[in-house]
């Protein structure tokens, strides 16, 4: 579907981490295997969506041109391929790696019945967004799609694709219906009767918004998604050679220019609206978002450059059309910098107010208050969480740093708090260090409001209360040169990164922040806090170690899936484990899965159905080995190598734990010798499962009862007949190992042929001491004749390729001949 997927990032370090995440999704089959996957760092942080998109466009076009063997950048790919540019945008306090990687509000909850629940990993916003955009572009022409990742879209299943045939050489901007108070924050649109954009209003006043509000109380709002036709994309590609627009890309930077910040909708595409005049566009009030205070601040230093840039945009782009693509029934959400918004997102429409635990490991003894949300936490020790709390990224590391006296009782987190543990990266090269910093604030605190505002709070109480209770002064939280409008909770240096008295071996942790919500600190604690290296949440978000955050998220998810796998095996639940095995192979964690599967054998050995469970476990190990071998060979093949004989003999004697250890010991000799040896090891595990399957099938003998009678005369034949079977669907799906992972349903018919049962089997006594096995065709001619004068002639009855295998198996299965496993078969 997509020829290339590009995500824009604020720095090179995060770009490397984001690309790795996309490649993992590609290896798992979530993205096309032949798609180009790129992560491009912006020319500077917070450069704007327009500049980020232009920089990504030149980078991906260069990559596609090089893949085709071209020596120069051309726009050919824009006319034949579909390119997706994802703008990862600015940092988001409640998700250290940004909106894009916030977990989706779903997953198993404590106490939930998980019978049949699949073993799956957590889905993030970017996964959902890529799925939505892939659906949108299914029938679209070639071109470039540009999308923000800061919003949350809920798309009904009824929307299968979008009809973009009316765009031709135009630009399409996707819109939704929204309430005016929501629309004015993201871009209110005025659409003409012909579907063109007449105007776009950002942060407009109520009168401006009211003019575009419909009778139903809604208005058109930008979603942050745009489609660029090949012709328009080619024009925008050429901007990297046009000063000062080249400063939006790395090309301008490498030529010595200063980075230029432009918005995609409010700078570049704005000139395509029908009601705007050139002078108003070029000389309008130039504003950019101040990321510290959240307020709109004039940027006079670049006014001249911006006027030149807009004048050039008008010259090269004006004349193209900007048309609306309205999404009916689609809901657009944007989370503010308030934790209560995040809690509401995860609670959804739930009226019960139950806690939500997303991609987190918690102790069964942990008590979680109503309305609280835990995301990406690893807390195997019991804690007490108050109601309406938001916990993110907390691990046992901060608990291990606390004195034993502090942990004499379970840690208790008060109501209505946000508590986060965030990995930060400090320095580069040999001086690089990764730290965990714990931050605490209230769920109702607005991070962007100056502390002097009437509605400004810290830990849900006015700042003045905090200052009076602790004795801390504003000058201790904000540097002297910080503008008053930027003295916010986001920029307050409240949180301890590390202490100057490193002799104590203590880093900053939750203990040093628990008094912030309301406790009166001890004088010695307050002194240590003042002498510590303290950072603000803004400082932390600028230095997030995205690689470490992704690893933490992935490790928790993997452990949850591993435990779910063990549960499904122990309880014999009908859960397909193959996607998890594929996931483990992608993460190079296959050996961990193999060891876990070995452990489950010991855990279930005393269960009544242990033999059946162990049989499935061996099939799972065979599957995992096959995934690890990747292209290591054909799955079926011989499996009687003498190196595995000891383990097989133990299985025949029902020594399952010892056999599992012997199998694992031999497996360890094979899995590091290339994919061909791994797939051969997989075949031997399949045989181990077949041994147990055979032993299980053999238990049917207890239901076969014979009645003593006078034997028939020599030469007298006894014949039985049976109907033919027609397989309509599902043939062989009910046999292991397929049935373990996919279930088995077989539909057959029993029929006669020419009003006769076509299948016959006859037996008669003969005078010689031998077993004669003969297979006939329907016309009575002999197809195969096998004379067994020794028991050794039956020893290979379990080999599919052996002569007369079916009749040999029948002879052994009916008990009148018993073949043992020793070198010389005996009766």
Secondary structure as UniProt FT lines:
FT   STRAND          4..9
FT   HELIX           12..27
FT   TURN            28..29
FT   TURN            33..34
FT   STRAND          36..41
FT   TURN            45..46
FT   HELIX           49..67
FT   TURN            68..69
FT   HELIX           76..79
FT   STRAND          82..87
FT   TURN            93..94
FT   TURN            96..97
FT   HELIX           99..101
FT   TURN            110..111
FT   TURN            115..116
FT   HELIX           125..136
FT   TURN            137..139
FT   STRAND          143..148
FT   STRAND          152..154
FT   TURN            157..158
FT   TURN            165..169
FT   STRAND          171..179
FT   HELIX           180..183
FT   TURN            184..186
FT   STRAND          188..191
FT   TURN            193..194
FT   STRAND          196..201
FT   HELIX           206..210
FT   TURN            211..212
FT   TURN            215..216
FT   STRAND          218..229
FT   HELIX           230..237
FT   HELIX           238..241
FT   TURN            243..244
FT   HELIX           245..248
FT   HELIX           250..254
FT   TURN            255..256
FT   HELIX           264..268
FT   HELIX           269..272
FT   HELIX           278..282
FT   STRAND          287..289
FT   TURN            291..293
FT   STRAND          296..298
FT   HELIX           300..302
FT   HELIX           303..317
FT   TURN            318..319
FT   STRAND          322..326
FT   TURN            328..329
FT   STRAND          331..333
FT   HELIX           339..347
FT   TURN            348..349
FT   STRAND          356..358
FT   STRAND          361..362
FT   TURN            364..365
FT   STRAND          367..368
FT   TURN            370..371
FT   STRAND          373..375
FT   STRAND          378..379
FT   STRAND          383..385
FT   TURN            387..388
FT   STRAND          390..392
FT   HELIX           397..400
FT   TURN            404..407
FT   STRAND          411..413
FT   TURN            415..416
FT   STRAND          417..426
FT   HELIX           429..431
FT   STRAND          433..442
FT   TURN            443..444
FT   TURN            447..448
FT   TURN            451..452
FT   TURN            454..455
FT   STRAND          457..458
FT   TURN            459..460
FT   STRAND          461..462
FT   HELIX           463..470
FT   HELIX           474..476
FT   TURN            480..481
FT   HELIX           484..486
FT   TURN            489..491
FT   STRAND          495..498
FT   HELIX           502..504
FT   HELIX           510..512
FT   TURN            513..517
FT   HELIX           523..531
FT   STRAND          533..535
FT   HELIX           537..542
FT   HELIX           546..570
FT   TURN            571..572
FT   HELIX           578..586
FT   TURN            587..588
FT   HELIX           590..604
FT   TURN            605..606
FT   TURN            608..609
FT   HELIX           610..629
FT   HELIX           642..644
FT   HELIX           645..652
FT   TURN            653..654
FT   HELIX           656..670
FT   TURN            671..672
FT   HELIX           675..698
FT   HELIX           699..703
FT   TURN            714..715
FT   STRAND          717..722
FT   STRAND          724..729
FT   TURN            731..734
FT   TURN            736..737
FT   HELIX           738..742
FT   STRAND          747..751
FT   TURN            754..755
FT   STRAND          759..764
FT   STRAND          771..776
FT   TURN            778..779
FT   STRAND          782..788
FT   HELIX           791..794
FT   TURN            795..798
FT   TURN            800..801
FT   TURN            803..804
FT   HELIX           805..813
//
